[in-house]
Amino acid sequence: MSGLGLAEKVVVIAGAGPALGTTLAQRFAAEGAEVVLVARTAERLEATAAQIDGAVAITADITDEVSLAALAAQVRERFGRTDALINNAFTYPAMQRLVKTDPAHILESVNLMALGALRTVLAFREALAQAQGAVVNVNSMVIRHSDLRYGGYKAGKTAQLALAQSLATELGPQGIRINSVVPGWIWGDTLRAYFEYRASQEGGPSLDDQYTEAAAGSDLKRLPSEDEVASAVLFLASPAASGITGQTLDVNCGEYHA
């Protein structure tokens, strides 16, 4: 994908870790954007930034308003603007039924993924308004189903979507667009490692069998790649999507029809 009008745009990626976070950074950089990577763990963040020419790493905690205010100030001082904000931070699911999940874990999920995204938007609201910029939240297909293992995670992601839709209405008059990308299983090194781990367990299904099972419900009979999910994020963050706000774009090879 090229010609999206992202050259020289300043893009802040919150939750810029391995897998999709790294792919997003690489893709925005390839479009000529100035990329700011944000995460809580400095060592991992700097390792990610080292893979991307010109990327800037800034450690910040999206659950802390003071930390976010400092982040926004650093970006303003260094670049003078923010054109796009990508909320990619997440917490791992408890992988058990809600009735067995500690409510504290559910609160953590909501605090990081929903309220964290809200805090980050508010921290950059002035800069985004000046740039007539865009926010893209990386959500999850858990909002489309009720799998017994993902109740707490679904609570966080559903709250994130509700806040994004309300913010789109509230901040639209300031020229700020807010949209969500909703991936299914994302095929890449992280998911491959998980499938390989399960395959290594005694009696575990093979990697190929797990892939086939995971993709069986999709129209295309395959899983979307990190690059395909990144393409959707780049589009919604770019001027090419200037007339789109308050929407969700599913990237799941047709597993769910929203």
Order of alpha helices (4+ residues) and beta strands (2+ residues): beta-alpha-beta-alpha-beta-alpha-beta-alpha-alpha-alpha-beta-alpha-beta-alpha-alpha-alpha-beta
